[in-house]
Amino acid sequence: MVSVPRLVIAAPASGSGKTTVTAGLMAAFAERGLDVSPHKVGPDYIDPGYHALAISSAASSDASGAGRSRTGGARPGRNLDAYLCGPDRIAPLFLHGAAGCDLALVEGVMGLFDGAAGQGELASTAHVAKLLRAPVVLVVDASSQSRSVAALVHGFASWDPGVRVAGVILNKVASDRHEAMLREALEGCGVPVFGALRRTRAVRAPSRHLGLVPVAERHAEAVDSAAALAARVREGCDLDGLLALARSAPPLSGRPWDPEEEIHRAMAAVPGAGGPGDDAGGRGHRAARPVVAVAGGAAFTFSYAEHAELLTAAGARVVPFDPLRDERLPEGTGGLVIGGGFPEVYAPELSANEPLRTAVAGLAASGAPIAAECAGLLYLAHSLDGQPMCGVLAAKARMSERLTLGYREAVAVSDTSLAAAGTRVRGHEFHRTTIVPGAGPEPAWGLVHPERRTEGFAQGDVHASYLHVHWASVPGAAARFVNRCASPAG
């Protein structure tokens, strides 16, 4: 049994202010010297970036340094997605990410009870809160109501007895009088008010076609916003009361998720696969800590922290690089991972870096494994909005008016660097671009739900697709990828 003080920050609906309130709470508690562990329900990549920034910037202002994690570094924002990873992995992943913390804060997704379409509570904030046995604090947009807030809160608190709605933070409150009316209405509701925050435009994060602009693109401004959020929360919220509520959460049973155990279990499931670094499934090499280059920077901000941990556990040396700035791949690159992001925003700059585009094309031609998701798929294409890209794939990509969004179930059509043919996965699509053709002669995936179609490209040892997959649900992908890497050159 493990005791972790924890809260889930939820809302009745999207747009209520969950992200700003959660980031403000994280910053305010980190300023107090607490080691805060940030988490996000769902597949969202952007909000965890704001969480990590809020904590790290607040911790750096704490002269004692106590706001740093017990390992001495900043904690990454982590996702808890019961659809992508399965309900049984939620508590272990949480315990892994929150190990040694003073307080874990989990931001919800959409409305409290909104989950995967047509699948009941699966992957909803309420589902994750129950799996974590965590108290829920409801962030309510009070901007257009007074006494009605009591009916709303009562309804959410009583809807599912398995969900402990233990507090409310009133957001977008107009005035002292408005706050008094709201508090009076909630007095008989049985759900305490832990804060009231005034309306403000000063700390709003800018948005564009896929949601908030990532932290990596507005770091200095985001640091200022985090400080303003912390001040706003300190003034308007009962931090002592919230911390006491978090400490009331019961112990969690089970063991933390362990990337090394996951890798060894995945390898043991494949007859003759050997262990990390062996040549099973590879190209005749024994790869002694091969270098896996991982794209980052402002154009490629979408990644799950567990991916790098699994690659490392599988025997790789993970080296980040920035396709906007670096003109060559890291020394000795034996494999390349290019995750999601916004290459469409940076298409001219990515195109202008011809030396790196040439290096990526050369790596693909050498037979080295490349795993590309969404933004990575676009970067490997012949062109993006008319701008030359790496030319690894005979396909052209462009911006689209249509948003493609949702969970997917898929099966690997071909043997690739990530999966053997027939491997079933759950993933997520989130893009406003299109690529023609949408699938190569050998597709990466066959989507089986909610629609049936082939998707992506399996070309040599290149696996390129729009589908985002959380490798914690398929740790064999990381083991397979590392074992197919070439031995480091030089």
C-alpha positions as CSV (number, residue, x, y, z in Angstrom):
1,M,0.0,0.0,0.0
2,V,1.4,3.4,-1.0
3,S,0.2,6.8,0.4
4,V,0.2,9.6,-2.1
5,P,-1.6,12.9,-1.3
6,R,-3.6,13.6,-4.5
7,L,-6.4,15.5,-6.0
8,V,-8.2,15.3,-9.3
9,I,-9.1,18.7,-10.7
10,A,-12.3,18.3,-12.8
11,A,-15.1,20.4,-14.3
12,P,-18.7,20.1,-15.5
13,A,-17.6,20.9,-19.1
14,S,-14.7,22.0,-21.3
15,G,-13.9,25.7,-21.1
16,S,-14.5,26.0,-17.4
17,G,-10.8,26.8,-16.7
18,K,-9.4,23.4,-15.5
19,T,-6.0,24.0,-17.1
20,T,-5.4,27.5,-15.8
21,V,-6.6,26.6,-12.3
22,T,-4.6,23.3,-12.2
23,A,-1.4,25.1,-13.4
24,G,-2.0,27.8,-10.8
25,L,-2.4,25.3,-8.0
26,M,0.7,23.4,-9.1
27,A,2.7,26.7,-9.2
28,A,1.4,27.9,-5.9
29,F,2.1,24.6,-4.1
30,A,5.6,24.4,-5.7
31,E,6.3,27.9,-4.4
32,R,5.6,26.6,-0.9
33,G,8.4,24.1,-1.4
34,L,6.3,21.1,-2.1
35,D,7.4,18.5,-4.6
36,V,4.4,18.4,-6.9
37,S,3.8,15.6,-9.4
38,P,1.7,16.7,-12.5
39,H,-0.7,14.5,-14.4
40,K,-3.3,14.8,-17.1
41,V,-6.3,12.6,-17.9
42,G,-6.5,11.7,-21.6
43,P,-4.2,11.8,-24.6
44,D,-3.5,15.6,-24.5
45,Y,0.2,16.5,-25.0
46,I,0.0,20.3,-24.6
47,D,-1.5,20.7,-21.1
48,P,1.3,18.5,-19.4
49,G,3.8,21.0,-20.9
50,Y,2.1,23.8,-19.0
51,H,2.0,21.7,-15.9
52,A,5.7,21.0,-15.9
53,L,6.6,24.6,-16.6
54,A,4.3,25.9,-13.8
55,I,6.1,23.6,-11.3
56,S,9.6,24.1,-12.5
57,S,9.4,27.9,-12.8
58,A,7.8,28.1,-9.4
59,A,10.3,25.7,-7.9
60,S,13.2,27.7,-9.3
61,S,11.9,30.8,-7.4
62,D,11.9,28.8,-4.2
63,A,15.2,29.7,-2.6
64,S,15.3,26.5,-0.6
65,G,15.1,24.4,-3.7
66,A,12.5,22.2,-2.0
67,G,10.2,22.4,-4.9
68,R,12.4,20.2,-7.0
69,S,11.6,16.5,-7.2
70,R,13.4,14.2,-4.8
71,T,15.6,13.0,-7.7
72,G,16.9,16.6,-8.1
73,G,15.2,17.4,-11.4
74,A,11.9,18.7,-12.7
75,R,9.1,16.2,-13.0
76,P,7.6,15.8,-16.5
77,G,3.9,16.1,-17.0
78,R,2.4,12.6,-17.4
79,N,-0.8,11.3,-19.0
80,L,-3.2,8.9,-17.5
81,D,-5.4,7.5,-20.3
82,A,-7.5,4.5,-19.5
83,Y,-8.4,3.9,-23.2
84,L,-4.8,4.0,-24.6
85,C,-3.2,2.2,-21.7
86,G,-6.0,0.2,-20.1
87,P,-7.6,0.7,-16.7
88,D,-5.3,-1.7,-15.0
89,R,-2.2,0.4,-15.8
90,I,-3.6,3.7,-14.5
91,A,-2.6,3.3,-10.8
92,P,0.8,1.8,-11.6
93,L,1.6,4.6,-14.1
94,F,0.4,7.2,-11.5
95,L,2.5,5.6,-8.8
96,H,5.6,5.6,-11.1
97,G,5.2,9.3,-12.0
98,A,4.3,10.4,-8.4
99,A,7.0,8.4,-6.6
100,G,8.3,10.4,-3.6
101,C,6.2,13.5,-4.2
102,D,4.5,15.6,-1.6
103,L,1.4,16.2,-3.7
104,A,0.0,14.9,-7.0
105,L,-2.4,16.9,-9.0
106,V,-4.3,15.3,-11.8
107,E,-6.1,17.6,-14.4
108,G,-9.2,16.0,-15.9
109,V,-10.4,16.0,-19.5
110,M,-13.6,17.5,-20.9
111,G,-16.6,17.2,-18.4
112,L,-16.2,15.0,-15.3
113,F,-18.2,12.1,-16.8
114,D,-17.2,12.5,-20.5
115,G,-15.3,9.4,-21.7
116,A,-14.5,7.5,-24.9
117,A,-17.5,7.9,-27.3
118,G,-20.0,5.1,-26.9
119,Q,-18.0,3.3,-24.2
120,G,-19.6,4.6,-21.0
121,E,-17.3,6.0,-18.4
122,L,-14.1,4.5,-20.0
123,A,-11.2,7.1,-20.0
124,S,-13.4,9.8,-18.4
125,T,-12.0,11.9,-15.5
126,A,-14.5,10.1,-13.2
127,H,-13.2,6.7,-14.3
128,V,-9.6,7.8,-13.6
129,A,-10.6,9.3,-10.2
130,K,-12.2,6.0,-9.2
131,L,-9.1,4.0,-10.3
132,L,-6.9,6.4,-8.2
133,R,-9.4,6.6,-5.3
134,A,-8.8,10.3,-5.4
135,P,-10.9,13.2,-4.1
136,V,-12.3,15.4,-6.9
137,V,-12.3,19.2,-6.8
138,L,-14.8,20.6,-9.3
139,V,-13.9,23.9,-11.2
140,V,-17.1,25.6,-12.0
141,D,-17.5,28.5,-14.4
142,A,-19.7,30.7,-12.4
143,S,-19.9,33.6,-14.8
144,S,-23.5,33.3,-15.7
145,Q,-25.2,31.9,-12.6
146,S,-25.8,32.4,-9.0
147,R,-28.2,30.1,-7.0
148,S,-28.2,27.6,-9.9
149,V,-24.6,26.7,-9.0
150,A,-26.0,24.6,-6.1
151,A,-28.1,22.5,-8.4
152,L,-25.2,21.9,-10.7
153,V,-22.8,20.9,-8.0
154,H,-25.3,18.8,-6.2
155,G,-26.0,16.9,-9.5
156,F,-22.3,16.2,-10.2
157,A,-21.7,15.2,-6.5
158,S,-24.6,12.7,-6.5
159,W,-24.5,11.3,-10.0
160,D,-22.0,8.5,-9.3
161,P,-21.5,7.4,-5.6
162,G,-18.2,6.0,-6.6
163,V,-16.8,9.4,-7.4
164,R,-16.0,11.6,-4.4
165,V,-16.7,15.2,-5.4
166,A,-15.1,16.7,-2.3
167,G,-14.8,20.4,-3.1
168,V,-15.5,23.2,-5.5
169,I,-13.4,26.1,-6.9
170,L,-15.5,28.9,-8.3
171,N,-14.0,30.3,-11.4
172,K,-14.7,33.5,-13.4
173,V,-16.4,35.2,-10.5
174,A,-17.5,38.7,-11.3
175,S,-17.4,40.5,-7.9
176,D,-17.4,40.2,-4.1
177,R,-21.2,40.3,-4.2
178,H,-21.4,37.6,-6.9
179,E,-19.0,35.4,-4.8
180,A,-21.2,35.9,-1.7
181,M,-24.3,34.8,-3.6
182,L,-22.5,31.7,-4.9
183,R,-21.2,30.7,-1.5
184,E,-24.6,31.2,0.1
185,A,-26.2,29.0,-2.5
186,L,-23.7,26.2,-1.9
187,E,-23.9,26.3,2.0
188,G,-26.5,23.5,2.1
189,C,-25.0,21.4,-0.7
190,G,-22.5,19.5,1.4
191,V,-19.6,20.2,-0.9
192,P,-17.2,22.8,0.5
193,V,-15.9,25.8,-1.5
194,F,-12.1,25.8,-1.6
195,G,-11.7,29.0,-3.7
196,A,-13.2,31.7,-5.8
197,L,-11.2,33.2,-8.6
198,R,-12.1,36.5,-10.4
199,R,-12.4,36.9,-14.1
200,T,-9.2,37.9,-15.8
201,R,-7.7,38.1,-19.3
202,A,-4.1,38.5,-18.0
203,V,-3.2,34.8,-17.9
204,R,-5.0,33.3,-20.8
205,A,-2.9,31.1,-23.1
206,P,-3.3,31.7,-26.8
207,S,-4.9,29.0,-28.9
208,R,-4.8,27.9,-32.6
209,H,-6.1,25.1,-34.8
210,L,-5.3,22.2,-32.4
211,G,-5.8,24.0,-29.0
212,L,-3.3,25.8,-26.8
213,V,0.0,27.0,-28.2
214,P,2.6,24.7,-26.7
215,V,4.9,26.0,-24.0
216,A,8.0,25.4,-26.2
217,E,6.8,28.2,-28.5
218,R,6.1,30.8,-25.8
219,H,8.4,29.9,-22.9
220,A,9.1,33.3,-21.5
221,E,5.5,34.5,-21.8
222,A,4.3,31.2,-20.2
223,V,6.7,31.6,-17.3
224,D,5.2,35.0,-16.6
225,S,1.7,33.5,-16.9
226,A,2.6,30.8,-14.4
227,A,3.7,33.3,-11.9
228,A,0.5,35.3,-12.4
229,L,-1.6,32.1,-12.0
230,A,0.2,31.2,-8.8
231,A,-0.5,34.7,-7.3
232,R,-4.1,34.4,-8.4
233,V,-4.5,31.0,-6.7
234,R,-2.7,32.1,-3.5
235,E,-5.1,35.0,-3.2
236,G,-8.3,33.1,-4.0
237,C,-7.9,29.5,-2.9
238,D,-7.6,27.8,0.5
239,L,-4.3,26.0,-0.2
240,D,-4.2,24.5,3.4
241,G,-7.6,23.1,3.0
242,L,-6.9,21.6,-0.4
243,L,-3.6,20.0,0.9
244,A,-5.5,18.5,3.8
245,L,-8.1,17.1,1.4
246,A,-5.3,15.6,-0.8
247,R,-3.8,14.0,2.3
248,S,-7.2,12.4,3.1
249,A,-6.9,10.1,0.0
250,P,-6.6,6.5,1.0
251,P,-3.5,4.4,0.3
252,L,-3.2,2.8,-3.2
253,S,-2.5,-0.9,-3.6
254,G,-0.2,-2.3,-6.2
255,R,3.3,-1.6,-7.6
256,P,4.5,1.3,-9.6
257,W,5.0,0.8,-13.3
258,D,8.6,-0.1,-14.0
259,P,9.9,0.4,-17.6
260,E,12.7,-2.2,-17.1
261,E,10.2,-4.8,-15.9
262,E,7.9,-4.0,-18.8
263,I,10.7,-4.4,-21.3
264,H,11.9,-7.7,-19.9
265,R,8.4,-9.0,-19.7
266,A,7.8,-8.0,-23.4
267,M,11.0,-9.7,-24.5
268,A,10.2,-12.9,-22.6
269,A,6.9,-13.1,-24.4
270,V,8.7,-13.5,-27.7
271,P,10.4,-16.9,-28.1
272,G,14.1,-16.5,-28.8
273,A,13.9,-12.7,-28.4
274,G,16.7,-12.5,-25.9
275,G,17.1,-9.3,-23.9
276,P,17.7,-5.7,-24.5
277,G,20.6,-5.2,-26.8
278,D,20.3,-8.7,-28.4
279,D,19.9,-9.0,-32.1
280,A,16.5,-10.7,-32.1
281,G,14.2,-9.1,-34.6
282,G,17.0,-6.9,-35.8
283,R,19.4,-6.8,-38.7
284,G,22.2,-9.1,-37.6
285,H,23.8,-6.7,-35.2
286,R,24.2,-6.8,-31.4
287,A,23.4,-3.1,-30.6
288,A,25.4,-2.1,-27.5
289,R,23.4,0.9,-26.3
290,P,22.5,2.2,-29.8
291,V,21.8,5.9,-30.1
292,V,18.1,6.7,-30.7
293,A,17.7,10.3,-31.8
294,V,14.4,11.8,-30.7
295,A,13.1,14.9,-32.4
296,G,12.1,17.8,-30.2
297,G,12.1,21.6,-30.2
298,A,9.1,23.9,-31.0
299,A,8.0,21.9,-34.1
300,F,7.9,18.4,-32.3
301,T,6.6,18.9,-28.8
302,F,4.3,15.9,-28.5
303,S,5.7,12.9,-26.6
304,Y,4.9,10.8,-23.6
305,A,7.6,10.6,-20.9
306,E,7.3,6.9,-20.8
307,H,8.5,6.5,-24.4
308,A,12.1,7.7,-23.6
309,E,12.1,5.6,-20.4
310,L,11.1,2.5,-22.3
311,L,13.7,3.1,-25.0
312,T,16.4,3.6,-22.3
313,A,15.2,0.4,-20.5
314,A,15.5,-1.5,-23.8
315,G,19.2,-0.5,-24.0
316,A,19.2,2.7,-26.1
317,R,20.9,5.9,-25.4
318,V,18.2,8.5,-26.1
319,V,19.6,11.7,-27.5
320,P,17.2,14.7,-28.3
321,F,17.7,17.0,-31.2
322,D,15.9,20.0,-32.7
323,P,15.1,19.8,-36.5
324,L,14.6,23.6,-36.5
325,R,18.2,24.2,-35.4
326,D,20.4,21.1,-35.8
327,E,21.8,20.5,-39.2
328,R,22.9,16.9,-38.5
329,L,21.6,14.0,-36.5
330,P,23.2,13.1,-33.2
331,E,26.6,11.3,-33.6
332,G,26.2,7.6,-34.1
333,T,22.4,7.7,-34.7
334,G,21.1,4.1,-35.2
335,G,17.4,4.9,-35.0
336,L,15.1,7.9,-35.2
337,V,11.8,8.7,-33.4
338,I,9.8,11.7,-34.6
339,G,6.7,12.3,-32.6
340,G,3.8,14.8,-32.9
341,G,3.8,18.5,-33.0
342,F,3.2,21.4,-35.4
343,P,5.4,21.1,-38.4
344,E,2.8,22.9,-40.5
345,V,3.5,26.0,-38.4
346,Y,7.2,25.7,-39.1
347,A,7.2,24.3,-42.6
348,P,9.4,27.0,-44.2
349,E,12.0,26.7,-41.4
350,L,12.0,22.9,-41.5
351,S,12.3,23.0,-45.3
352,A,15.2,25.5,-45.1
353,N,17.2,23.0,-43.0
354,E,18.3,21.0,-46.1
355,P,21.3,19.4,-44.4
356,L,19.2,17.7,-41.8
357,R,16.5,16.7,-44.3
358,T,19.2,15.0,-46.4
359,A,20.6,13.3,-43.3
360,V,17.1,11.9,-42.4
361,A,16.6,10.7,-45.9
362,G,20.0,9.0,-45.8
363,L,19.3,7.3,-42.5
364,A,16.1,5.9,-43.9
365,A,17.9,4.7,-47.1
366,S,20.5,2.9,-44.9
367,G,17.7,0.7,-43.4
368,A,17.8,2.2,-39.9
369,P,14.5,2.1,-38.0
370,I,12.4,5.3,-38.0
371,A,9.2,5.7,-36.0
372,A,7.2,8.7,-37.0
373,E,3.8,9.8,-35.6
374,C,1.6,12.5,-37.1
375,A,4.0,15.5,-37.3
376,G,6.8,13.0,-37.9
377,L,4.7,11.5,-40.8
378,L,4.4,15.0,-42.4
379,Y,8.2,15.6,-41.9
380,L,9.0,12.4,-43.8
381,A,6.7,13.3,-46.7
382,H,7.8,14.7,-50.0
383,S,6.3,18.1,-49.2
384,L,4.1,19.9,-46.7
385,D,2.0,22.8,-48.0
386,G,4.3,22.9,-51.0
387,Q,7.5,23.1,-48.9
388,P,10.0,20.3,-49.5
389,M,10.4,17.9,-46.6
390,C,12.6,14.9,-46.2
391,G,11.2,13.0,-49.2
392,V,11.4,9.6,-47.5
393,L,7.7,8.9,-48.4
394,A,6.2,9.4,-51.8
395,A,3.3,11.5,-50.4
396,K,2.3,15.1,-50.2
397,A,0.8,16.7,-47.1
398,R,-1.2,19.9,-46.6
399,M,-3.4,21.7,-44.1
400,S,-7.1,20.8,-44.1
401,E,-10.3,22.5,-43.0
402,R,-11.3,19.2,-41.4
403,L,-10.3,18.3,-37.8
404,T,-9.6,14.6,-37.4
405,L,-10.0,13.6,-33.8
406,G,-10.7,10.5,-31.8
407,Y,-9.7,7.2,-30.3
408,R,-8.9,4.3,-32.7
409,E,-8.4,0.6,-32.6
410,A,-5.9,-0.7,-35.1
411,V,-3.9,-3.8,-36.1
412,A,-0.4,-3.9,-37.6
413,V,-0.8,-4.8,-41.3
414,S,2.9,-5.5,-41.9
415,D,6.0,-6.3,-39.8
416,T,7.6,-3.0,-38.9
417,S,10.2,-1.6,-36.5
418,L,7.4,-1.1,-34.0
419,A,5.1,-4.1,-34.3
420,A,4.8,-7.6,-35.8
421,A,2.0,-8.1,-38.2
422,G,-1.2,-8.8,-36.3
423,T,-0.3,-6.7,-33.3
424,R,-3.4,-4.9,-32.0
425,V,-3.1,-1.5,-30.5
426,R,-5.3,1.4,-29.3
427,G,-4.3,4.9,-30.5
428,H,-5.5,8.4,-31.0
429,E,-5.7,10.7,-34.0
430,F,-5.5,14.5,-33.7
431,H,-4.7,16.6,-36.7
432,R,-6.0,19.2,-39.2
433,T,-3.8,18.1,-42.1
434,T,-4.2,15.5,-44.8
435,I,-1.7,13.4,-46.7
436,V,-2.0,11.9,-50.2
437,P,-1.9,9.0,-50.5
438,G,-3.2,8.2,-47.0
439,A,-1.5,4.8,-47.0
440,G,1.4,3.3,-48.7
441,P,1.6,0.0,-50.7
442,E,2.3,-1.6,-47.3
443,P,0.2,0.4,-44.7
444,A,1.3,0.8,-41.2
445,W,-2.1,0.1,-39.6
446,G,-5.4,-1.3,-40.5
447,L,-8.0,0.7,-38.5
448,V,-10.8,-1.6,-37.2
449,H,-12.8,0.8,-35.0
450,P,-14.7,3.1,-35.2
451,E,-14.1,2.9,-39.0
452,R,-12.3,0.4,-41.2
453,R,-9.5,1.6,-43.4
454,T,-5.7,1.3,-43.9
455,E,-3.5,4.1,-42.8
456,G,0.2,5.1,-42.8
457,F,3.3,3.7,-44.3
458,A,5.5,0.6,-43.6
459,Q,8.4,1.2,-45.9
460,G,11.6,-0.7,-45.2
461,D,12.2,-0.1,-41.5
462,V,10.2,3.2,-41.6
463,H,6.9,3.2,-39.7
464,A,5.0,6.4,-40.3
465,S,1.4,7.1,-39.3
466,Y,-1.0,9.6,-38.0
467,L,-1.9,7.3,-35.1
468,H,-0.5,8.2,-31.7
469,V,0.2,5.1,-29.6
470,H,1.2,5.1,-25.9
471,W,4.0,2.7,-25.7
472,A,3.3,1.8,-22.1
473,S,0.4,-0.3,-23.5
474,V,2.7,-2.0,-25.9
475,P,6.2,-2.0,-24.4
476,G,7.3,-4.5,-26.9
477,A,7.3,-1.7,-29.5
478,A,10.3,0.0,-27.7
479,A,12.1,-3.3,-27.3
480,R,11.6,-4.2,-30.9
481,F,12.7,-0.8,-32.1
482,V,15.9,-0.7,-30.1
483,N,16.8,-4.3,-31.2
484,R,16.4,-3.2,-34.8
485,C,18.8,-0.3,-34.4
486,A,22.2,-0.4,-36.1
487,S,25.3,-0.4,-33.9
488,P,26.4,3.2,-33.3
489,A,28.8,4.4,-35.9
490,G,32.1,5.8,-34.7
